[in-house]
Amino acid sequence: MKNNSQLKKVLVVDDEFEVASALVENLNSLGDNFSIEMVNSAEEALTKIRNERYDLLLTDYKMPDMNGLVLAKAIRKASPDTQVVLMTGYGTAEIRNKVKDMELGGYIDKPFTMAQIIKVVKRAVENTQGEDPFRSGELSLEKSMDEHISKLLADTNATCVLLLSSGGYLIETAGKTNGLNAPGVGALVAANFAASAALAKLLGSNSIFKSSYHEGPDYNIYAHDINGELLLVVIFNSTIKPGFVWHFAKQAATTLAPLVEKQPPEIGGLYGDQFDAADEDAVATWLMSLDLLDDEEHDE
């Protein structure tokens, strides 16, 4: 029997029963070292946390009784040693900054794969109290990444450069982004790469396409895979030669690859070795995200 002191207890919080159940079912694959439980409200989570010890709380952001950040603050007071990982389909720079400021155990944006969630949970429970998974050694790393992205901007004379997670989440930017719907661009570029992974599979290849290019009358968009988990996107004027941008973007991606391996656990791959490119459900999820994005633009 496993010593209770060695057992890692995880509490999943999501107001959608089906989602919480699916997470619990998949997290049970972590083995006997983990005990996975679920509740369907923030209030239930607080009650459990006040009465039992949990190593990790995996919570949705948008819930009817209170959002995930408010719950995280309450958890910090009730159980300071409990790590908190936030899941959300409403990823914004503001939410990410709040997660950093609160020194939470991680952040992951939807849609995600179960392989990503498992990776996030394993890494979060390994962090001991007092360690900051976002900031311990990350300040110099972030500065280095910023420098490489800014250099790419200068080398190509591009309008802007975006660093995205494969889920389309905006991680870093350089250049002029005013008036640009950067989250929308990120979602569409990531969707394109997810679809291209499925296309590669249909062509009999187990590898992904490393880059994509979109040409327009005023602006062009070049995107390059970094490590199967992150994307580098260059938006540039149509007067700039694409081959010129390709050269420097590929160079920057190669330089960034070893750096991003050290990034926090919310950055995960969707279309790399954790993604079955032939999975029609995964592709359908991306198509749905595009439909939602299109609906939002029409509502404005």
N, C-alpha and C positions, 0 to 999 in steps of 0.2 A: 504494500500500500504506500502511496506517495505521502511523504511528510507534508503536513499542511503548511508549514513555513516555506516550503519550496514550491507550493502550488501557486500559479499565477491566475488570479481571478479577474475576469473581464466582464463588464456589464455593458450590454448594448441597449441604447435608448433610441427608439424611433416610434413615432405615433402611428406608422403604418405597420400593422401586424405582419403582413406578408414579407415586407422588407426586413424587419427585425428577425423573423424566423429564418429567412434565407441566410442572413449574416451569421446567425448562431450555428446553423447547420454547416456552413462552410468553415467557420472558425473552429469547430470541433475537430477538424482535420489536423489541428496543431498538436493533438495528442494528449496524453494523460497529465502532462505538466500544466495544462490549462483547464480552468473551469469557466465555462461560458454561460452567462445568464442574460435574460432580456426583460425589459419593461417597455410599456408603450406610452409613458408620459414622464415629464421632467419631475413631477411631484413624487411619483413612484420611485424614481431614481434617487432622489434626495432621501427618501425614507430608508431605502436600502443602504445607502452610503453612511447614514448616521448610525446604523445598527450593525453593519458588517464591514470588513476590510476588503477593498478592491484595489488591484494594482492599476487597472485601466478602465476608464469610462469612454466608450465609443458612442458619440452622440450625433444625431442629426441636428442641423442648424435651425430649420424652420419647423416649429411645433406649436400647437394651439395654446398651450398653457404658458410656456416661456421659451425663448429661443435658446440655442445651444450655448451662446456666449454668456447669457445670464445664468444658465445652469452651471457653466464652468466656474463662474465667480463664486456661486454658492458652494460648489464642490470644494473649491480651494479653501474656504472657511471651515467646512465640515470635516474635510479629510485632505490635508495639505500634501500627503504622500501619494495621493492618487493622480496618475497621469490622465490627461484628457485629450482625446483626438476628436476633431470636429469634421463632420461630413456635410457637404453642402452642394446644392446645384445653383447657388446664388453667389458664386465666387467673385469677389471684388477686391481691389487693392485695400479698401478700408477694412474689410473683414480679415484679410491676411495680416495687416498691420496690427490689428487688435489681438490676433492669435499670437503674434510675436511678442507684443507688449505684455500679454498675460503669461508668457512663457509656457504655453501649452505643449503637450507632448507631440502634436502633429496636426496636419490639416490635409484633407483630400477632397478634391472636387469631383462632382458627378458629371457624366457617367464614369464609373470605374469598374475594373474587373475584380473578381474575388481574390485573384492572385495579388493584386495591389493591396487590398485590405489586409490580407494575411501578412504581407511584408511590413505594412505600417504597424500592425499590432505587435509583431515580434520585435521590431526596433523600438517601439515606444516603451514596452515593459522592461527593456534592458536599461533604460535610462533611470539612474538612481536619483533620489531627491537631492536637489542642489545643482544638478547638471542641467544645462539649458540646451536642448537639442537643436535650437535655432541659432544660438549665439556663441556657444562654446567653440571657439576657433572659426566661427563663421564670418565674423566681421572682416577679417583680412581676406577670406575667400570671396565674399561678396564684392569687396573692393577690386580684387583681381578680375572677377568676372565683368564688372562694370567697365574696367579699363579695356578689356578685350573687345567688348561690344562697342564702346566708344571709338576704339581704333578702327573697327570694321566700318563704322559710320563715316569716319574721316577718310579712310582708304578708298571707299566707293563713292563718296560724295552723295550718299543716299539721302532720301527725305527722313527716313527713320529705320531703326532696327528693333525687332522684337524678339525676346526669348520666351518661348512658350513651353508649357508642359504638353505632353502628347494628348492630354485631355482638353487642350485649348486654353488652359489657364495662363494669364499674362504674368510672367515672373519679373522680367526686367525690360526697360525700354531705353532707347537713346534717340535723340533727334526730335523732330517736330511731330507731335502727336495731337496737337490742338485741332479739334474738328474731326478727328479720326475716331471712328468707332472701333477702338483697338480690341475690346473683348469680342466684338462681332467678327472682326478679321481673324482673331485667334481661333474662334470656334470653327470658322469656315476652312481655314488652312488645316487645322487638326482633322476635321472631317474628311478633307481631301486625302490626307495621308492614311487615315483609317480605311478609306475606300480603296486606295491604291494597294494597301496590304492584301486586301481581299482579291484584287485584280492580279497581283503577283502570284497568289496561291492558285488562282484559276489557270494561270499560265504555266503551272508546274514548278514554280520557284518557292523555296522556303525562305528566301531573303526578301527584304522590303525594298521599295524604290527609295533611293537616298535623297532625291530632290524633286522639286516641282517648280514649274515656271508658268506664270500667267502674264500675258502681254496685252496691254491696253493702249488706247490712243494718247493718254496723258501719263499714266503710271504703269509700271510693271511690278510684279511681286515674285521674288525668288525665295524659296524655302528649302532649307537643307537639314536633314536629320543629323543629330549630334551623336546620340548613343542608343537609339531605339526608345529613348524616354523623353528627350527634349528636342525642340525644333528651333532653328535659327531662321528668322524671317527678315528679308530686306525689301523695303518698299522704296522704289527709286524712279526718277523721272525717265520718260521714254527716250530721251536724248542720250542717256548713258548706255554704253554697250553692255549687253547681258553677259557676255563672256568675261568682261572685266569684273563684274559683280560676282559671277560664279567663282572666279579664281580666289578672290579675297574671302568670300563666304565659306568656301571649302577649307581654306587655310584656318579661318577662325574656328570652324566647327571641330577641326582636328585638335586645335589648341585647347578648346573648352572641354572636350570629352573627359580628360582625367580630372578636371576640376569639378564638373557636375556630379561625378560619382560620389562626392562627399556631401552632396546637398541633403537637406532635411527630408524626412520620410514622406511628406505629402506629394513629392514629385515622383510619379511612377509611370511605367510604360504601358501603353494601351495596345500598340500594334507590334511590339517586338516579340521576344520569345515567350512573353506571358499572354499573347493574344493569338487566338486561332483565327487566321485571316479568312477562313471559310465559314466562320460563324455568322450565319445570316442574322441572328438576333443582335449581334454587336453592330453590324452595319445598319440594321433597322433603327437601332437606338440613335445612331448618328444622323440618319435621315430625319428622324423625329426632331432632333435638336435643331436641324436646319429649318424645319417647318416652323418650330416655335420662334426661332430667330426672325424668320420672315414675317410671322404674325405680329411680333413686337414692333417691327419697323413700320408695318401698316397701321398699327394702333397709335403711333406717335403723331 
